[in-house]
Amino acid sequence: MKTFMALAALLSGIILFPAASAQTAAPAPQAQAQPLSPVAAALSELTPISGSFNKDADYFIYLYSASWCGPCRAIMPRIAQLYKDKLSKDKRIEIILLDLDVTEEDARKYVAHYDAGFFAVMGHGNNSDKLPGAYPVRGIPHCIAVDKNGNRIFSGHAAIIFRDIEKLR
């Protein structure tokens, strides 16, 4: 009789409190993050000097520039203004400054002087040579516009940004 009572008590616990024994339920499904594009993934690996970038952008313009370069200093105010007035509002296009200054301190001062607001990294060292669609440049200021997969759209002297930006719209 004692055995019967013990077995009945055990079975009633399982039947009366089934949730207690069903704690191995599958977790609720979680939203999966969109995979990064090749360019966004490569940029995410770089250490920024300043700014951030939209990981979902469709186009990226790599801008090679430096504080010691007279032509770079001459065009940078126009590029910074273009970014502030138009490109910062158009989340499809990002400018990425690849600063070729010798020291990070010089690069930070250069970026701060123009208050451009776009993502800036050191253009040498820092693995920037692994950016999809980038290539070693011979002169600066220089830009390379690529889609999110690294396919080149246009490249050349940085002034072509003003002429060819419509190719990215």
Backbone torsions as a table, in degrees:
resi	resn	phi	psi	omega
1	MET	NA	-39.4	179.1
2	LYS	-62.3	-38.5	179.7
3	THR	-64.3	-41.7	179.1
4	PHE	-63.2	-41.9	-179.5
5	MET	-66.1	-40.5	-179.7
6	ALA	-66.2	-42.9	179.0
7	LEU	-65.2	-39.8	178.8
8	ALA	-65.0	-41.2	179.3
9	ALA	-65.0	-42.2	179.1
10	LEU	-63.2	-47.1	-180.0
11	LEU	-65.6	-36.6	180.0
12	SER	-68.0	-33.3	176.9
13	GLY	-65.0	-39.5	179.0
14	ILE	-71.4	-40.6	-177.4
15	ILE	-75.5	-41.5	-177.5
16	LEU	-74.6	-29.4	-176.3
17	PHE	-126.8	60.9	-176.2
18	PRO	-66.7	-27.5	-178.1
19	ALA	-65.0	-31.2	-179.1
20	ALA	-64.7	-30.1	-178.9
21	SER	-93.0	-4.9	-176.7
22	ALA	-108.1	45.1	-177.8
23	GLN	-84.9	8.4	178.8
24	THR	-100.9	25.6	179.7
25	ALA	-63.3	148.4	-179.4
26	ALA	-67.4	141.7	178.5
27	PRO	-67.0	154.8	178.6
28	ALA	-63.0	141.9	179.9
29	PRO	-64.8	142.6	179.9
30	GLN	-109.9	149.4	179.0
31	ALA	-65.4	134.3	-179.9
32	GLN	-89.9	134.2	178.2
33	ALA	-71.6	143.9	177.0
34	GLN	-66.2	138.6	177.2
35	PRO	-67.4	146.1	179.2
36	LEU	-73.6	146.6	173.9
37	SER	-67.6	162.5	179.2
38	PRO	-56.0	-41.1	-179.7
39	VAL	-68.8	-46.7	180.0
40	ALA	-61.6	-39.3	178.5
41	ALA	-63.8	-43.4	179.2
42	ALA	-65.9	-41.5	179.0
43	LEU	-65.2	-34.3	179.6
44	SER	-64.0	-21.3	179.7
45	GLU	-83.3	-11.3	-175.9
46	LEU	-89.9	151.1	177.4
47	THR	-90.4	116.8	-176.3
48	PRO	-74.9	147.0	168.4
49	ILE	-83.9	-41.0	178.3
50	SER	-161.5	166.7	173.6
51	GLY	72.2	-178.3	176.3
52	SER	-143.7	173.3	180.0
53	PHE	-135.9	157.0	177.9
54	ASN	-81.2	113.1	-177.9
55	LYS	-67.4	-15.5	-179.2
56	ASP	-99.6	9.1	-178.8
57	ALA	-62.0	150.7	177.8
58	ASP	-88.8	-27.1	-176.6
59	TYR	-135.9	146.8	177.9
60	PHE	-130.8	136.9	175.7
61	ILE	-113.0	113.4	175.6
62	TYR	-83.0	120.0	-179.8
63	LEU	-111.5	112.6	177.6
64	TYR	-90.4	124.8	-175.2
65	SER	-159.0	166.1	177.6
66	ALA	-158.8	154.4	-178.1
67	SER	-68.0	-27.1	-177.8
68	TRP	-80.7	-5.4	-175.6
69	CYS	-96.0	114.5	179.2
70	GLY	-56.7	-51.4	177.9
71	PRO	-60.4	-31.5	177.5
72	CYS	-66.6	-46.2	179.2
73	ARG	-63.7	-31.5	-179.7
74	ALA	-70.5	-38.2	-175.8
75	ILE	-92.7	-20.7	-175.3
76	MET	-58.2	-38.6	178.1
77	PRO	-60.4	-37.7	178.9
78	ARG	-68.5	-40.7	179.4
79	ILE	-67.8	-42.6	178.4
80	ALA	-61.6	-40.0	179.3
81	GLN	-67.8	-41.3	176.2
82	LEU	-57.9	-43.8	179.7
83	TYR	-63.5	-48.5	-178.0
84	LYS	-63.1	-43.0	-174.8
85	ASP	-77.3	-36.9	-172.3
86	LYS	-124.8	-56.2	-169.0
87	LEU	-68.7	-32.8	179.3
88	SER	-66.5	-22.9	178.7
89	LYS	-88.6	-22.6	179.7
90	ASP	-95.6	95.5	-173.6
91	LYS	-68.7	0.9	179.4
92	ARG	-86.2	-18.0	-174.5
93	ILE	-124.2	130.9	177.5
94	GLU	-125.3	138.9	170.8
95	ILE	-98.0	133.8	178.1
96	ILE	-119.7	113.4	178.7
97	LEU	-82.4	121.5	173.6
98	LEU	-104.0	93.3	-173.3
99	ASP	-78.2	128.9	-177.2
100	LEU	-104.3	23.0	174.7
101	ASP	-65.4	160.2	-178.0
102	VAL	-73.1	-40.5	-178.3
103	THR	-116.9	154.7	177.3
104	GLU	-66.5	-32.7	178.3
105	GLU	-62.2	-44.7	177.1
106	ASP	-61.8	-40.6	-180.0
107	ALA	-64.3	-43.4	179.2
108	ARG	-62.1	-41.4	178.7
109	LYS	-64.0	-41.4	-179.8
110	TYR	-62.1	-47.9	-179.8
111	VAL	-63.8	-44.3	-179.1
112	ALA	-65.0	-37.3	-178.8
113	HIS	-58.9	-40.7	-178.1
114	TYR	-92.6	-8.0	177.6
115	ASP	42.5	46.8	-173.6
116	ALA	-68.4	-36.3	178.5
117	GLY	87.6	-9.6	-179.5
118	PHE	-90.8	166.1	-177.8
119	PHE	-64.0	130.2	-179.3
120	ALA	-131.2	137.0	176.7
121	VAL	-137.2	162.3	172.6
122	MET	-67.8	134.8	-174.9
123	GLY	-86.9	-3.6	175.1
124	HIS	-131.4	157.0	-170.6
125	GLY	72.7	-132.3	165.1
126	ASN	29.5	9.6	177.7
127	ASN	65.5	15.5	179.6
128	SER	-66.1	-18.7	177.2
129	ASP	-70.5	-9.5	179.5
130	LYS	-96.8	7.8	178.1
131	LEU	-68.9	130.2	179.5
132	PRO	-57.7	126.6	178.3
133	GLY	90.0	-10.2	179.4
134	ALA	-79.7	157.8	175.1
135	TYR	-151.2	160.7	178.8
136	PRO	-64.8	132.0	-179.3
137	VAL	-100.4	151.9	-179.2
138	ARG	-95.1	-24.4	-179.3
139	GLY	-145.8	156.8	178.2
140	ILE	-130.5	154.3	5.3
141	PRO	-75.6	140.1	-176.4
142	HIS	-139.9	148.1	175.6
143	CYS	-135.7	152.1	175.5
144	ILE	-133.4	118.4	176.7
145	ALA	-98.5	129.9	-179.3
146	VAL	-132.0	157.3	170.9
147	ASP	-81.9	178.5	-174.4
148	LYS	-64.4	-14.3	177.4
149	ASN	-96.2	-4.3	178.6
150	GLY	96.4	6.1	177.1
151	ASN	-75.5	127.1	-177.4
152	ARG	-70.5	136.5	176.3
153	ILE	-102.8	-48.2	174.4
154	PHE	-156.9	161.4	176.9
155	SER	-158.6	157.9	178.3
156	GLY	147.8	-161.0	178.6
157	HIS	-53.7	143.3	-174.8
158	ALA	-57.0	-23.4	-179.8
159	ALA	-63.3	-19.8	-179.3
160	ILE	-70.0	-13.1	175.6
161	ILE	-55.6	-43.1	-175.7
162	PHE	-69.4	-31.9	179.7
163	ARG	-81.5	-41.0	-170.0
164	ASP	-104.4	4.2	-177.9
165	ILE	-58.9	-29.1	-179.3
166	GLU	-66.3	-20.7	176.5
167	LYS	-64.9	-17.1	-177.9
168	LEU	-97.8	1.1	-176.3
169	ARG	-98.2	NA	NA
